[in-house]
Amino acid sequence: MQFWKLFITALMPVLKVLLITALGAFLALDRFNVLRDTARKHLNTLVYYVFTPALVCSILTKTITFKNLVMLWFMPLNILLTFIVGTALGWLFMKITKAPNHMYGLVLGCCAAGNLGNLPLIIMPTVCKESNSPFGAVDLCYKKGMGYASLSMAIGNIYIWTFVYNIVRLYSSNKTLDNNSTLEKDSVKNSTEDLSETVDDHENQLQIETTFSHERAKLPKLAKIVKTLVEKLNLKVLLAPATVGSIVGLVMGGITPFRKLFVGDDAPLRVLEDSTSMVGDAAIPAVTLLVGANLLKGLKGSGMKVPLLLGILVVRYIALPMLGVCIVKGAIHFGLINHDPLYQFMLLLQYALPPAISISTITQLFGAGETECSIIMLATYACAAVSLTLWSTFFMWLVL
């Protein structure tokens, strides 16, 4: 297929994202006062708890069967590799540039986690609907593409809220510990007279805690292990609404009796699936508008070092896609991936996406680098307009 036809096919979904993102930024301006802080908060809540779970659930129910799920076994591994390779590249970059410690969590998160849900859900159907699409019949391409994108969103969401969440939490807690230790040192210098009394108090407290710990040791060990495991895993965060929607969609689509109940013109409960699909259709435009509104913060931010931005751009848009090509082509060579060009394109695309928007939410949770995150998102998504188009064109040429 001619290069320019592939280029136009790859450009259309990116232009669509840019137009809706620009509209979101436009509505967030003070002059119009539509997507201000309160409106964004309420819309984000709807997207998080209603629209996204409904979208993922409805698409997975319609497109994923048990047979398909077995055939797509490499995708979870591929997404995990994007996180591992991205983290390794980010860590190497941070060591070379000797970046400040408080930026480690944010930079590693941006290098590790790509936008594995929202952008593929826009790119895949748009590519399929193009008149020059190289992926065959529109209906079949659309169905498969949305299934791949939904599975990518489901898996990516789990990895983000386990892997990246804990990286940011770790470095934000280290920052807090460093601050506390500094305060403690200053306190010791200014209050040496009370040192002996403090030691005596600690000894008494230690005796009390030791006695109490012996009493607690009588509790069942299994209960302790379960409690510790739940606390470490943070199941409330792990089982986000989108994850729950993914699980429900996989169960309804993958188990034949449930599938017959909800999917098909003769399904007795098809109205539930249709209603869920209607609600989920609002997710993509709402999320894209929010991206534009949130990126506006980056224009007002300051204090972000240019080398850090350049490093993230190099990792996400040069090094990671190049390594992704090697990984996917190697897997194809050893017969680990089926020969569906659309599936191979999806796997390659996962290495070339900008950072996940969820990272902004995570930084807000821990109060770690919110301003810097807005600047990073603005820079990476602005560059994605060119990078994503070029890489998508190359990926199409590679798989056809």
Secondary structure, 3 states (H helix, E strand, C coil): CCHHHHHHHHHHHHHHHHHHHHHHHHHCCCCCCCCCHHHHHHHHHHHHHHHHHHHHHHHHHHHCCHHHHHHCCHHHHHHHHHHHHHHHHHHHHHHHHCCCHHHHHHHHHHHHCECCCHHHHHHHHHHHHCCCCCCCCHHHHHHHHHHHHHHHHHHHHHHHHHHHHHHHHHHHHHHHHHHHHHHHHHHHHHCHHHHHHHHHHHHHHHHHHHHHHHHHCCCCHHHHHHHHHHHHHCHHHHCCHHHHHHHHHHHHHHCHHHHHHHCCCCCCCHHHHHHHHHHHCCHHHHHHHHHHHHHHHHHHCCCCCHHHHHHHHHHHHHHHHHHHHHHHHHHHHCCCCCCCHHHHHHHHHCCCCCECCHHHHHHHHHCCCHHHHHHHHHHHHHHHHHHHHHHHHHHHHHHC
